[in-house]
Amino acid sequence: MSTQTPLALRQSGQDWLLSCTDRPTDVRRAWQNEQLAPFSTGRCWNVVEAPLLRSMKALRLIGTERLGPVLADVESGVAWWLVPSGAGRELDGVGQA
């Protein structure tokens, strides 16, 4: 379990995302203006879509040491995980459970 404060965790997440773009200044500017900023997948992470309930299984397989951000839509029951590039083999079979 993390001992960091929520603000420190948020800053860590922002720093990590900024390290994954070639245009950190543009991204930071968009965030300051409360806008979305585009990011490419593949270099730092891939996106895995899974049913929300099955996402808990994916969470356990990825492990907290390598877990990235997640976007979840409770109403549609879907989650999109940002996982490390190359994590595909570890996630084989998640949809089979």
PLY file of the C-alpha trace (Angstrom):
ply
format ascii 1.0
element vertex 97
property float x
property float y
property float z
element edge 96
property int vertex1
property int vertex2
end_header
0.00 0.00 0.00
1.31 3.44 -0.89
2.21 5.86 1.86
2.15 8.85 -0.48
-0.51 11.51 -0.08
-3.17 11.79 -2.81
-1.53 15.00 -4.05
1.88 13.30 -4.28
0.32 10.34 -6.13
-1.38 12.73 -8.55
1.91 14.54 -9.20
3.70 11.21 -9.74
1.04 10.24 -12.28
1.33 13.56 -14.09
5.12 13.30 -14.18
4.89 9.78 -15.59
2.43 10.83 -18.30
4.57 13.82 -19.24
7.58 11.53 -19.63
5.59 9.59 -22.25
5.09 12.46 -24.67
7.36 14.31 -27.04
5.39 17.50 -26.33
5.22 17.89 -22.53
4.87 21.69 -22.71
1.81 21.41 -24.98
0.29 18.74 -22.75
0.87 20.77 -19.59
-0.70 23.83 -21.27
-3.77 21.79 -22.25
-4.14 20.49 -18.69
-3.82 24.00 -17.27
-6.68 25.01 -19.56
-8.67 21.96 -18.39
-8.49 20.40 -21.86
-7.65 16.91 -22.99
-4.23 16.22 -24.45
-3.46 13.51 -27.04
-1.06 10.69 -26.19
0.16 7.92 -28.45
0.10 4.32 -27.27
2.88 1.80 -27.79
5.95 3.63 -26.52
5.19 3.70 -22.78
1.94 1.79 -22.56
-0.83 -0.01 -24.37
-4.54 0.31 -23.71
-6.44 -2.77 -22.58
-10.24 -2.65 -22.61
-12.00 -5.03 -20.28
-15.35 -5.42 -18.59
-15.22 -3.51 -15.33
-15.68 -6.56 -13.11
-12.99 -8.52 -14.95
-10.68 -5.55 -14.62
-10.04 -6.55 -11.04
-8.45 -9.75 -12.34
-6.28 -7.70 -14.69
-5.24 -5.52 -11.77
-3.94 -8.56 -9.88
-2.08 -9.87 -12.95
-0.36 -6.56 -13.66
0.64 -6.00 -10.05
0.76 -2.72 -8.19
4.44 -2.12 -8.94
3.71 -1.74 -12.67
0.14 -0.50 -12.67
-0.63 2.60 -14.68
-3.72 4.79 -14.81
-7.17 3.44 -15.54
-10.29 5.02 -16.93
-13.53 3.36 -15.85
-17.09 3.96 -16.97
-19.34 2.54 -14.28
-22.50 3.09 -16.32
-21.25 1.04 -19.28
-19.29 -1.43 -17.13
-16.06 -0.96 -19.09
-12.53 -0.08 -18.01
-9.54 0.98 -20.07
-6.20 0.22 -18.45
-2.94 1.85 -19.45
-0.51 -1.05 -19.10
3.23 -1.27 -19.77
4.17 -2.00 -23.36
4.75 -5.72 -23.76
2.33 -6.76 -21.01
0.19 -8.69 -23.51
1.45 -12.16 -22.58
0.72 -11.59 -18.92
-2.85 -10.62 -19.79
-3.55 -13.58 -22.10
-6.65 -15.33 -20.89
-8.04 -12.51 -18.75
-11.10 -12.38 -20.99
-11.46 -16.16 -20.66
-12.24 -16.13 -16.92
0 1
1 2
2 3
3 4
4 5
5 6
6 7
7 8
8 9
9 10
10 11
11 12
12 13
13 14
14 15
15 16
16 17
17 18
18 19
19 20
20 21
21 22
22 23
23 24
24 25
25 26
26 27
27 28
28 29
29 30
30 31
31 32
32 33
33 34
34 35
35 36
36 37
37 38
38 39
39 40
40 41
41 42
42 43
43 44
44 45
45 46
46 47
47 48
48 49
49 50
50 51
51 52
52 53
53 54
54 55
55 56
56 57
57 58
58 59
59 60
60 61
61 62
62 63
63 64
64 65
65 66
66 67
67 68
68 69
69 70
70 71
71 72
72 73
73 74
74 75
75 76
76 77
77 78
78 79
79 80
80 81
81 82
82 83
83 84
84 85
85 86
86 87
87 88
88 89
89 90
90 91
91 92
92 93
93 94
94 95
95 96
